Amino acid sequence: MPTQPHVVVLDYGFGNVRSAVRALERVGAEVELTADKHAAIEADGLVVPGVGAFAAVMAGLREVGGDQVVDRRLAGGRPVLGICVGMQVMFTEGVEHGERTDGLGEWPGVVDRLEADVVPHMGWATIDAAPGSVLFKGLEDERFYFVHSYAARSFPLTDDGAGATPFTTPLVTWSEHGDRFVAAVENGPLAATQFHPEKSGDAGAQLLAHWVDQLR
């Protein structure tokens, strides 16, 4: 019987943490909800949830040293999964109401308001999965649950090596609401989704199972 991967869901005051914990437990992870830096650095996998404003999420992360935890883990090739605003803060900056806030800068790019007739984007939507995606294997035709007003609407890293990271070429999955936006990224040890897998029914559970399986 394979051992249960130990996953920390970072508890920094922002995020749908209880539902994320339950969803991860259901797909075979041993889950700890904590803000403890040592536990977060040493876990097999780290989940960074996030809801609300980009600036508030960044302030909460910095208060518990979450920015340092993410840096340390990625420097050591240790898996991190960002969800919703937990994905957005992986980019260089967020722009809300004209105010710019520095993100974690793991990927170049700006998170700003969706250009759509109806905002927030709330509900189920299809995705255009990246070829070779591990997270979306067998889920290419499924719908996932989104609740957001902001997103990254471009992904500057390209296959030609411009701005390349030390990791593999990022696999970028897209969705649309008004215009195209980044729905998920898989980039070596760093993965993230704009949608909420923990609220996305069987498809979301299978995606989380794919992520947890990589931790074994």
Secondary structure, DSSP 8 states (H G I E B T S, - for coil): -----EEEEE-SS-S-HHHHHHHHHHTT-EEEEE--HHHHHHSSEEEE---S-HHHHHHHHHHTTHHHHHHHHHHTT--EEEETHHHHTTEEEEEETTEEEE---SEEEEEEE--SSSSSEEEEEE-B--TT-STTTT-TT-EEEEEESEEE------TT-TT--SSS--EEEEEESSSEEEEEEEETTEEEESS-GGGSHHHHHHHHHHHHHTT-
